[in-house]
Amino acid sequence: MHSPTNYDNGPNAPDSAQKVSNPSYRRAEFLTSAAKFRQCPPDEGWEVAFAGRSNAGKSSAINSLTGNKKLARTSRTPGRTQLINFFSVGEHQRIVDLPGYGYAKVPQKIKDAWNRQLEAYLRERQSLRGLVMLMDCRHPLQPFDQQMIGWAAQADMPIHLLLTKADKLSKGPAKQTLMQVRGKLAHLGDLVSAQLFSALKHQGHKELIEVLDRWLTDDSVFEEDDPALEE
């Protein structure tokens, strides 16, 4: 698990004496973009990252969640945006749109460089409380999906899988796919959860918001480092 960050000395740190409010996704605002991990905004507060293949419907899911069709840009050319985009959903609470991975028309050298940036973000970002991974429900658990899950699992990072485009399957096959995905990842225990989601039909918001609210109000960020652990 990422070590809880001690915010007591930060000038803009969240106040542990106050109750943490749930995020307001409908008031989400763009904060900034980073081309590299070292360009990310201050590592404080709470952050949840959205990751997925470039054709998994990641931007559409964020726009559906926030009710803002223009918040996360969608493109007819999957993988065009290769920036880490940060959006504010509350005081010291952010959702992060990671670059789509697996884009076919990008040179391998650039793919490898972005893989390193994504891995650095997952391993080193202390304010990151969880990872939402998006997969087309018709093609779940592709090789790079499994690599991303592996990175997150090694960092003891909670993962919530959104099986997107659920409207493309009838109810029975969609549920069967969900059960199969849960079964294949059962060895990770409580670290991984999964649900069906449709941005087109705006289905699955309630379940997703329950997960996001829990991660983005995680009060362990107020815990001080244990001196005994540093000896």
WOURSUL-V175211 format. One record per backbone hydrogen bond with DSSP energy under -1.0 kcal/mol. CO is the residue of the C=O (numbers start at 0). NH is the residue of the N-H. E is the energy in kcal/mol with one decimal. If there is no record, write none. Layout:
CO:NH:E, CO:NH:E
This chain:
6:9:-1.2, 9:12:-1.2, 14:17:-1.6, 23:26:-1.4, 24:27:-1.5, 28:87:-3.0, 31:85:-2.9, 33:83:-3.0, 35:38:-1.8, 36:39:-1.8, 41:43:-1.8, 45:93:-1.8, 46:128:-3.2, 47:95:-2.6, 48:131:-3.4, 49:97:-2.4, 50:133:-3.1, 51:100:-1.5, 52:55:-2.2, 56:60:-1.9, 57:61:-2.1, 58:62:-2.5, 59:63:-2.3, 60:64:-2.5, 61:65:-2.2, 62:66:-1.2, 62:67:-1.3, 67:70:-1.3, 76:79:-1.6, 83:33:-2.1, 84:96:-3.1, 85:30:-3.2, 86:94:-2.2, 87:28:-2.0, 88:23:-3.3, 89:92:-1.7, 91:45:-3.2, 92:88:-2.5, 93:47:-1.9, 94:86:-2.5, 95:49:-3.6, 96:84:-2.4, 100:53:-1.8, 106:110:-2.2, 107:111:-2.8, 108:112:-1.8, 109:113:-2.4, 110:114:-2.4, 111:115:-1.8, 112:116:-1.7, 113:117:-2.8, 114:118:-2.4, 115:119:-2.2, 116:120:-2.3, 117:121:-2.5, 118:122:-2.2, 119:123:-2.6, 120:124:-1.9, 126:46:-1.8, 129:48:-1.8, 130:159:-2.7, 131:50:-2.9, 132:161:-3.4, 134:163:-2.1, 135:138:-2.3, 141:145:-2.2, 142:146:-1.6, 143:147:-2.4, 144:148:-2.3, 145:149:-2.0, 146:150:-2.3, 147:151:-2.5, 148:152:-2.8, 149:153:-2.2, 150:154:-1.4, 151:156:-2.9, 152:155:-1.5, 157:130:-2.4, 158:192:-2.0, 159:132:-2.2, 160:194:-2.1, 161:134:-2.6, 161:163:-1.3, 162:196:-2.3, 163:136:-2.6, 164:167:-2.2, 165:168:-1.4, 169:173:-2.2, 170:174:-2.2, 171:175:-2.2, 172:176:-2.3, 173:177:-2.1, 174:178:-2.3, 175:179:-2.1, 176:180:-2.4, 177:181:-2.4, 178:182:-2.2, 179:183:-2.2, 180:184:-1.3, 182:185:-1.1, 184:187:-1.9, 185:188:-1.9, 187:190:-1.6, 188:191:-1.3, 190:158:-3.2, 192:160:-3.1, 194:162:-2.9, 196:165:-2.1, 197:202:-2.2, 202:197:-2.3, 203:207:-1.9, 204:208:-3.2, 205:209:-1.9, 206:210:-1.4, 207:211:-2.6, 208:212:-3.1, 209:213:-1.5, 210:214:-2.1, 211:215:-2.9, 214:217:-1.2, 217:220:-1.2, 218:221:-1.6, 219:222:-1.4, 225:228:-1.7, 226:229:-1.1
